[in-house]
């Protein structure tokens, strides 16, 4: 699963990283991102664009912040969004927790060779409990690679640079399914940071 992210880069850094022009500026909370926060996402709408999305699809008043890559085409709730509304969630790192006795130990996971990491996601429009309509994203997860396996049994799908354009293609292609796998070993930096607890949020 992926329940916390870190994004300290400025908006203009994101635009440069993904070669997006004429997008103006967006104000968002930099630092640690939580479910329900507004965070940037990159999508293809006749060209690459970026906007702020609420983290977590809304289903029966609950936040669905992750979707399993292995079953994304089997679940009607996710299938349409995956085929038509794929996006990239740019982050500097994500966090996972390892159970050690009665404690949860927090780990920060980032890329060795890139400041900004591209998480595979999907976006959609949902109605919240208060009746407001929100643009939302969810992050796809997969089995962990050998580096993350000792910490958690899931990890986000991390797209390598050369495959980002394929993932964001308007037309769905079966090749996109081949991208939904753990990143290769040796690409990550894993740091033990302070402990924390998960909130009561929903994962698929």
MOHUFEN-V16314 format. One record per backbone hydrogen bond with DSSP energy under -1.0 kcal/mol. CO is the residue of the C=O (numbers start at 0). NH is the residue of the N-H. Records with the same first field share a line. If there is no record, write none. Layout:
CO=NH, NH
//
This chain:
3=94
4=32
5=91, 92
6=30
9=13
10=14
11=15
12=16
13=17
14=19
15=18
30=6
32=4
33=36
36=54
38=52
40=50
41=87
42=48
46=44
48=42
50=40
52=38
53=136
54=35
56=63
58=61
61=58
62=201
63=56
64=138
66=140
70=73, 74
74=77, 78
77=81
78=82
79=83
80=84
84=122
86=120
87=41
88=118
90=116
92=5
93=108
95=106
97=104
99=102
102=99
104=97
105=192
106=95
107=190
108=93
109=188
116=90
117=158
118=88
119=139
120=86
121=137
123=135
125=133
127=130
131=127
133=125
134=53
135=123
136=55
137=121
138=66
139=156
140=68
141=154
144=148
147=150, 151
154=141
156=119
159=162
160=163
162=166
163=167
165=168
172=175
173=176
174=177
175=178
176=179
178=180
183=186
186=111
188=109
190=107
198=200
201=64
//
